[in-house]
Amino acid sequence: MRRHLAALILLAAAPAEAQLCNSASVPIGPDGRALGHFPYGEAAAADLVPAAPGIALGACRLRPEAAADLQRLLTAAAGDPAVQGKLYAFSCHRSLAHQQATFCRTRQSASGSDRAISAAPPGHSEHSSGYALDFTVRPANGCPDAEACMAAKPAFRWLIANAPRFGFEMSFPISNKQNVKWEPWHWRWVGTSATAPGAARARLLFARARAAFPASPAVIPLLPKIAPPPFVPIVAPPRPETKKERRERERRERRARDRT
């Protein structure tokens, strides 16, 4: 049953073809990828909710379970002086039309492969799933939202240490083998555990990407804490007495009795 459900979700996510900006299409690989990106389709508008007021720059709509954990993450960040600024959500859900515009703004080669290093073709972006977003930090202090600049901020180090606790993982780490540009700002939600509300669907949608190109840092199953067993010293059994030792002991005991 689970395999059938996975197949239905992936079929629903995969577009018939990935369109480039010159109206040409690109072939879809055997694993469903177009220009290196897996298919995610687009979340229905009814399945999205706006992020809580004050936590996003501009409009931000996500699936409810992702939005709830995002609010908890940003509340925790706001109360931690280690962030040295304020983290905001930015560029959350993108419609297929929005992703098409984003894709077409990126410089590309004639084949579109250069463009796909920085942006996914429509229908193949994690943003359209309703589970992914970008983070930004304010005040910017003249630092643009670029890889090295974002990675140098204390807020990014805070995300590395804490975002997985809220169910978020960095989809495109540095030197990833998916051949997608390192994006320290881009994180997807998969839930804090497989049983968290909504996590099963998110993890199913991202299953192939997570298996083939692991996130880093990634949300991993937490092993239960098991108390170590109490220390019990090992005592060797006594060595049997030799005849000589027995005679010597008996002699000492007789002397002790004679003295009394």
N, C-alpha and C positions, 0 to 999 in steps of 0.2 A: 504493500500500500504506500509506504514511504517513497519507494522508487517511482511509482506512478505519479505521486504528488510532485516529486522533484521534476519529473519530465514535463508535467503540465506547466509548472511555474517557469521552467526554462524556455519552453516553447512560447509561452505568453510574453516572456521578456525579450525574446530574440526577434528583431525586425526582419523583414524579408530581405532587405539589403541595406548596407550602410552607404548613405549618400555623402558625396563630397560637395564642395562649394561650386564646382563647375557642372553640377548635375550628373556627373558620372557616378557610378557605383563601384564599390570595392567588393571582392569576393569574401564570403564568410568562411573562415577556416573550419576544419573538422571539429574543433573544440568550441565553435561558436564565436571565436574572436574575430574582430574586424580591426585591422591595423594594430593588433596586439591587445585590444581591449575586449573584455568579456561583455556579453549582452545583459542589460538590466531593465530594459523597457522604461516605462514611466509609471510612477505611482499615481493612482486616481486622486483627483482633487479632494474627494470626500474622505480619503484616507489620511489627509494631512491636517495638521493644526498649526496655528502660529506660535512661535516661540514666546515665552513670557516677556512682558514689557521690560525694556532696559538691558536685555542681555545680547542683543544683536544690533549690528549696524545695517540699516536697511531692512527690507522684508526678509523674513526667515520662516519657512514652513517646513515641518518635518513630520514623520510619523509620530503618533502620541508617545510611544514608549521611548523613542530616541529623544524627543523633546523634553520628557520628564528627566531623563538622566543628564541631558545637557544642562538643564537648569540646576541640578544638584552639583554638577561639575563646576559651573561658573560661580555658584554661590560659595563653594569651597575655595575656589581660586581668589575670590574677592576678599575672603577672610584670612588669606595667607600672605604675609609681607614678603615672602620669598619671590612672589610673582613680579614685584617691582613695576607695577603698572596694572592695567585692567585688561583681562581677556574678554573678547567679544566673539560671538558667532558671526559669520559673514559668508554669504553665498551658500545658502543651504540647498533646498530643493530647486532644481532647474527643470523647466519644461523642455520638451524636445526642441521647440522653436528657440528657446533661450540657449540650449546647448549647441544648436546649429549655428547661432550667431557667434557664440564663444569660439567654436571650432573654426569658423571662417575668419575670425579676427587674427588668428595665429598664423605666423609665417609658415609657409609650406613649400615642399618640392612639388613637382608635377604629379607625383603619385599620392601625395598627402601623407606620406610616412613621417616626414619631418614634423608636420603639424600634429600628428598623433602622439609625438613624444611629450607634448605639453598639454594637449587637450584630446578628449575622447570624441569620436564621431557620435552624433545623436543616436540614442538608443543603446549606447555602450558606455554611458557615464554613470558612475556611482551616485552622483548628485541627483540624477533623475529617479533614483530608487526611493528617495525620501529618508535614507539612512545616513547620508554623508553630508559633511559641511566643511567649510574652511574656518580657521581661527585667525584672528588678528589681534594686535596689542595696541593699546593707546595709553599714554601719548606715544606717537610714533617717533618723536625726537629726530625728525629728518631721515628716519630709516624706512626705505620703501619695503613693501611686502614682497621681498625676494628671498631666495633660499638661504644664502649665507647670513643675511641680515636677520631673518626670522630665527634662524638657528642660534644666533649669538645672544638672543634675549633670554633673560632669566625665566620669563613666562614659558618659553619653549622647553626649557629644562624641567619646569614644573609639570608641563604636559607629559613629557617623557616618563616622569616618575609617578604621575597620578592618574592620567586619563584612563588607563586600563581598569582602574578600580571603579570607574563609572561606565564601563562597557565600550569604550572607544579605543580603536587601534589605528596606527598610522599606515595607510594603505600602500604608499609608495616610498619606502625608505631609501636611503642613499645607496647607490650601486645596486639597485634592484634588477633582477634578471628579466623583468617584464619589459625592459627598455622604455620605461616611462620616467620622465624627469622626476628627480627627488622633489617631493612636495611636503616640507615639514609642517605646513599649515593644514593639509588635507587629512581628515580622519573619518573613519566610518564606524557606525554603531553596530555591535553584534551582541550586546547584552552582557551583563556581568557573569552570567552562567547560561547554560543551555536551557534551563528551566525558567529563566526570567521571562516575564510577559513579553511576547512578541519576538523573543530572541530566536526561537526555532525557525521562524520564517526568514529573518535576516541572515542567519547562519546558513540556511539552505540556499539562499540567493547568492551568497558570497562563497559558497563551499569550494567551487573550483578555483577561484582566485586565491583563497586562503591556502589551499593545498599545493598549488603550483608555484605561487609567489607569496610566501608568508609575509605578513605585516611585521613591522618592528618599530616600536614595541607592540606586542600582540596581547590580546586577551587570551589567557590560557586557563585551563581548568585548575582551580585551587585545590590542592590536596588537603584533606582534613588534618587538623593538628592532633597528633597522637602523642600523649605523654610517654616519655621513655620509661621502661620498666625500672623498678627500684634496684639499686645496686646490691647485689648479694655476693659477698666475697667467697671465693672458692677455697675451701679448706681441704687439703690433701688428707686422706685417711692415714691413721697412725701406722708406722712400720712395725711389723712383728718383731718381738724381742728375740734376740739371739740367746743361746744357752749361757754364754759368758755374761751377757747383760742381766739375765735372770738371776744367776748366782750372786752377782754383785749387788743387785737390788735386795735379794733376800738377806744378804749379809748386813747391809745397812739397816734393814728393818729389825734384825735380831739385836744389833747393837743399840738401836733406839729403845727397844723393849727392856734390855738389860739396864740401861741408864734410868729407866723409870721404876 
